[in-house]
């Protein structure tokens, strides 16, 4: 009986890791931010250099430049904190690249919520996550491995996520493959009420703070620099996540690079908040596929344990 409970816990953890892995790469629409609209999150000190850099530049024009510059940077170090209702609280630290989809390695530490409790039952609250072009890999504990034939890594093939979970899986697949820091800038451009909050010092850098609120129902009709396809994709992602509105705050430095972003959203499963910090743009990023003999496929794991999908 105890062994069966442990196996069920292992499957529940595997499912939770799939659902929250996207948050580790700081997705827009899949998580939110702690400051919310208008929250400073920085020191609040006026910085003359930052103010001069933003002088006479409209918020829309400034954000268009930031979106392009951040996208072209290709990689960065990322630190984030995320809360998803009662499901979890977690921190992420690592480096990600987005020149050809998402790739990189991060350490995820679960600090609270039901997911942290599940992880604790399996011997750890921290794990290594690797993002590669074909799949997302999560390294689990020895206790977990004992339930999966001694294998520590779970492989989440992006195509499998879509097939085993329908619409929510398609959302996960899309976000894990395509989420980049500039997505937050795109969301703010699409909000229709972009405003410049002011010059602030964040992480020791002179930055300009911008904020806005995204309403899903109004998203497609708002005027912005996004294409019709980009607007439609954003609306679909937010709707699938159960998001009605999302507040977005970003801080941009004098090189037009994103330094910090916060998002906050009320969703079908509770309030999601996220704060992410970006630094060391252009950093070299590496992520290797784990040994095949130490890897269990997520879809196969579900079948072996008699589960059918992410909602099982």
N, C-alpha and C positions, 0 to 999 in steps of 0.2 A: 504493500500500500504506500509506504513511504517512497519507494523507488518510483512508483507511478506519479506521485505528487511532484517529485523532483523533475521527472520528464515533462510533466505539464508546465512546470515553472520554466523549464528550459525553452519550451516552445513559446510561452508567453513573452519571455525575454527576447527571443529571436524576432517575434512580431513587433515588439516595442522598439527594438533597435532599428528595424526597417522603417517604422513610422517616424522616428526621430532623427535618423541619419541625415536627412535632408537639412535639418536645422543646423547641423554642424558646419555645413558649407554656407551658412548665413543666407538662407533663401528669402526672397520677397514673396509675401503671400502665404508662406508656410509657417511663418512665425512672426512675432511682433517685437516692439521695443519698449524698454522700461521708462523712458522719458516721456514718450508720447508727443503729441503736437505741442510745440512751444516749449518743451522741456529743454533746459540748457545742457546738462550733463557735463559741461566744461567748467572752467573756472569762472566764467561770466565776466572776465576782465576784458576791457576794450583793448584791442591791439591795433595800433596805428598802421602798421605795415599791412595787416589783413584788410583794414578798412580802405586803404589806398588802392589795394589790388582789386577791390570790388566796386570802386567808385565809378558811377555812370554806366554800370553794366546791369541790365535788367536781370531779375532772377531767372527767367526762362533762358536767356542767352548764356548766363553763367552756368546753368545746369546742363545745357546742351554741350558746352565745352567740357564740363566735368565728366559727363557720360562718355564722351569720346576718349578723353585722356585716360580715364580709369580702365576702359575696355582695352585700349592699346598697351597698357602697362603689362598685361599678360600674367602677372603673378604678384603675390604679396604674402606677408605674414598676417595671420588672422587670429584675434583673440575675441571670444564672445561669451556672453552669459544669456541663457534662454530659460524661460518659464512657460510651460504649457498647461495651464489650469492645475488640476490635481495630478496630472499624469507625470510631470517631471519638472525638475530644475536641474540645469546642467551648465558646465563651462566647457569651452573648447579652446585649444591652443595648438597652432601648427601653421603650415604653409600650404597654399593652394595656387594652382596655375589654371588659367582659363583660355589659353591660346587655341586649344583644340578640344573643347569640352572641359569638364572639371577633372583635375588630377591633383594628387598631393597626399600628404599624411598629416593627421591631426590626432591629438589625445583628447578624448571626451571623458569628463568626470561627472557622474550623476550625483547631485548634491541633495536632492529631495524628491518627493512625490512617489507615486506607486511604482514607477520604473526603478527608482533607486532601491526601493524595498525588494523588488524582484532580483535585481542585480546582487544585492547584499546576500540573499539566500543562496546565490550561486558563487559566493566567495569573493566578489569584488564590486567596486562601484566605479571603476575606471577601465577604459579600454582604448586600444589603438584602432584607428579607422583609416583605411586607404581607399582613395578614389582613383579608379583607372577608367579608360575609355569604355570598357565593356561591362564593368561591374563595380559595386561598392563592397569592400571587405571589412569585417569587424572581428577583432581578436577577443575571444571570450576567456573565461577562467578555466582552471583545471577541473573544477567541479562541473562546469558546463561540458567540458570535453569528455568527461566520464559518461555523459549521456549521449554522446555523438560519436562513439567508436574511437575516442581518444583524439578527436580533431578539435583544434582550438578556434579555427577561423570559420566564419560564415560568409559565403559568397552570395551577394544579392545581385543577380543579373538584371540589368535594367529592363530587358524584355520580359523576364519572368515577373517582375513587379507589376507590370501592366496586365499580364495575363491572369495572375492569381487574385487580383483585387479590383478588377474592373476600372471604374472611373478614378477611384482614389489611387490605384496603382499606376494609372496613366499619369496622374499628377506627380507622384513620386518619381516616376521614370523621367518625366520632362524636367523636373526641378533638379534632380541629381545630375543629369547630363548637361543642363543648360544654365543653371544658376550661377551668376557672376556678381561681383560687388556693384557693377553699374546698373543692375536690375532695380536696386533701390532708387537710384537716380531716375530711371525710367518711370517708376511708379509715381515719384514726386512730380515729374513733368506731366504725367497723365492726370494728376489730381485736379487741375483746373483752378486751384487756389494757392499756388505757390507763393510764398512770401519770404522775404529776407528778414531774418530775426535780428542779425547783427554780427559784429566781429567778436570772436571769442578765442581764447587760448585753450587748445585741447592737445593733450599728450606733448606739451612743450612746443607746439606749433601754432603759428598765427593762422586762424581759419575764419571762414564765413559760414554762419549757421543759416540753413534754409529749412522750412517746414511746410507741411500741407496735410490734408486729409483726403484719402481716396474713398469715394463712394462707388461701390460696384455698379449700382443701377445707372449712375451718371457717367461711368468711366468712358464708354464708347463714344458718347456724344460730346465730350470735352475736347476743346482744341488744344493740341500739343504738337511736339515735333515727332511723335511716334507715328509709324505707318498704321494703316488700318489692320494689317495682320498682327502687328505688335500689340495694339490695343485689344484686339479680339483674344489673343493668347493670354494677356494679363487678366482680362475679365473672366475667362474660363478658369484660370488657376485659382483666382480668389473665390469664385462661386463654388468650385469643387471643395475648397477648404472650409466652406461655411462662413466665409467672411462677408459681413455687410459693409463695414467701414474699417479702414486702417489708417492710423496716423503715422506719418513718416517724418523723421528729422535727420538731416545729414549735415556734416561739417566738412568743408572743402578747403584745402590749403592753397597757397599762391601758385602751385604748380597744376592746379585744377585736378587734384587727386583727392579721392574720398579718404578722409582720416577717421571718421566715425559715423555710424548710423544707428538710429534707434527706430524700432517699429513696435506698434501696439495695435492689437486687433481683438475684437470680441467675436468669437467663433462659435460654431455649434457645440464644441466640446469645452468651452470656457475661454478665459482671457489668455491670449498668447502675447508674450513680451520678449523682445530681444534687443541687446546692445552689442554692437560689434566694433572693434577697433582694427584699423588696417595700417600696416607699416612696411618698411623694407620692400617697396615696389621693385619688381624686376628680380627678386631673389630667386636663386636656383632651386627648383622643386623636383623631388624625386619620389616615386612610389613604385615599389616592386610587387609583383603578384606573389602572394604567399605560397609556400610549398603545397603542391597538389595533395600530397599525403596527409597534410595537416588541415585540409579545408573541406568543409561540408557545404553543399549547395542548399540554399534556403528552400527552394521548391521541393527538393528531395527530402529535406528535413520535415517539412509539413506532411508529406505523404507517409513517411515512416511513422510519424506520431499520430496519424489519423486526422490531421487538421486539413482544412480545405482552402484557407486563404487568410488574409490579414484581419478579417473580422471574426475568425473562428475563436 
